[in-house]
Amino acid sequence: MIRKYLCSLVIILISCQAPAQKKKAAFHSLNSVGIALGENENNGLVQSVNGIKYNGWFAGIGIGADFYFHRTIPLFIDLQKYLGNSNKIILYADAGYNFPWNDKPSDKEVLYYTSYHFKGGIYTDIGIGYNINGSKKPSFVISTGYSYNKLHSRTGVMNPCLIPPCPEQVTNYDLGYGRIVFKAGIGLR
């Protein structure tokens, strides 16, 4: 399903090449806060994306803190296309790696496990935004999109036995979280 969204965005980005004035490449930064709405819960996120904007396109590197279900730190590449001469509508796509905030969850989440470890996974976010101030400095940007995070966890449970050491039963889980995200931020040039 993610592949369909990414392919659709690439096709839209290529077909929406609006005639724009040639401009110099310039540094651009977008710092935003938001909320992720999903089946498991609703929680906040913060992101900072920095890169180069040139001729209606933006490419940059972003990092964030995502507090949805299991806290993570996404590190990603961000690609944006500004549509029209006013640069008000923005199509964006992010892809990267999702690092766990902690290798182990808090004690209240462990339950009966004797070992519990997280590893990261993919991070994607695709959506559309609106630049309220257009090309003014600074600008206010709002956006909505679909984000998918993946984590891997390894849990172990010690089985009772008569003669130690007792064997540990290990289970691996792949955790995937799809959710709708709403973000608001300040764009600096």
Buried (B, 14 or more C-beta within 10 A) or exposed (E): EBEEBBEEBBEBBEEBEEEBEEEEEEEBBBBBBBBBEBEEEEBEBBBBBBBEBBEBBBBBEBBBBBBBBBBBBBBBBBBBBBBEEEBBBBBBBBBBBBBBEEEBBEEEEEEEBBEBBBBBBBBBBBBBBEBEBEBEEBBEBBBEBBBBBBBBBBBBBBEEEEEEEEEEEEEEEEBEBBBBBBBBBBBEE
